Amino acid sequence: MRRIGIIGTGKHGSRYANHVVNDLAGAKLAGISRRSPDGIEQAKVWGCNYFKDWQALIADPQVDALIAVTPPGLNLEIAQLCAAHSKPLLIEKPLARDSREASALVSTMESANCPLTVGQTLRYNPVIAALGERLPEMGRLHSFAVDQRIEPSTLAWHDDPEAAGAGVMMHTAVHVFDALKVITGLRILRVMATMKCVHSSRLEDLVVMLVECENNVFGTVDVSKVGHARSGRFEFICQKGQLVGEQIHGFLEIVEQNRVTDHRDFEPFPTILPLLTDWLAFLDGSGENPICSREGLYAVQVCSAALQSAEAGEWVEV
């Protein structure tokens, strides 16, 4: 039985905790740490220990592995202590506040030979998986257009540079960049970005980008938290037609000439549980690391290049 500790059990972290408690065979929630005193009541409900300080949770000999669902400003410190105690870590995206911190985090865990997994859960979305399966049959990929639009954030730390590092670039686009690589198999080589603050005061909440990938493939990426509606549309313009997927509203279409020739709907599907299942199999030696540290680092590196581009007003290589 793998004994799991979770650092950060707010809205998103509590999803991880509920899955560990109710759905994950072979694992036990041993302890949680949360800044809010609500964590005391959560620990009672989940039947685990509560730690006021996350450092004590990591050091506890009754905890075998950690999950961190915290603002990325804490991630490097968490990884350093996990490495010191040789405890595997699953860390929610983004891996860090910027590419420098992300590189240091990855190096720390690799030097200690300590397993690190990144919670890029969008790749477990069924539409994203189906896009990856169907894209090869569409012939040569020429270009793409992606949007990821979410309601304005209500979390104060999302506008705090020390805690968040950046705005929607790090907390929304990071998902898109990872998903694009999973679907196409192509890395982004350079980016040109522009961004602005609409509702936020310090960190960007609207970004539009041009991106150039391997194989001379170009695309646009549009991410925001400004309008009161959600969308997550991936469009791939290919030799044989267009492949379209909407990962939030759950459908996939193939368009040939002026007709939709194939349409498939998908039921909503929890993405955290399959990640946890694969992570546990990896820790037990019966599976690969589902999302390795270098993949999380790549996504942050693209985000950092895009932020540099928006500041400089020019193309920036990843």
Sequence and secondary structure as in RCSB ss.txt:
>XXXX:A:sequence
MRRIGIIGTGKHGSRYANHVVNDLAGAKLAGISRRSPDGIEQAKVWGCNYFKDWQALIADPQVDALIAVTPPGLN
LEIAQLCAAHSKPLLIEKPLARDSREASALVSTMESANCPLTVGQTLRYNPVIAALGERLPEMGRLHSFAVDQRI
EPSTLAWHDDPEAAGAGVMMHTAVHVFDALKVITGLRILRVMATMKCVHSSRLEDLVVMLVECENNVFGTVDVSK
VGHARSGRFEFICQKGQLVGEQIHGFLEIVEQNRVTDHRDFEPFPTILPLLTDWLAFLDGSGENPICSREGLYAV
QVCSAALQSAEAGEWVEV
>XXXX:A:secstr
 EEEEEE  SHHHHHHHHHHHHT TTEEEEEEE SSTHHHHHHHHHT EEESSHHHHHH TT  EEEE S GGGH
HHHHHHHHHTT  EEEESSSSSSHHHHHHHHHHHHHTT  EEEE GGGGSHHHHHHHHHGGGG SEEEEEEEEE 
     GGGG HHHHSSSHIIIIIHHHHHHHHHHH   EEEEEEEEE SS SSS SEEEEEEEEGGGEEEEEEEES
 SS  EEEEEEEETTEEEEEETTTTEEEEEETTEEEEEEE     SHHHHHHHHHHHHTTSS  SSBHHHHHHHH
HHHHHHHHHHHHTS EE 
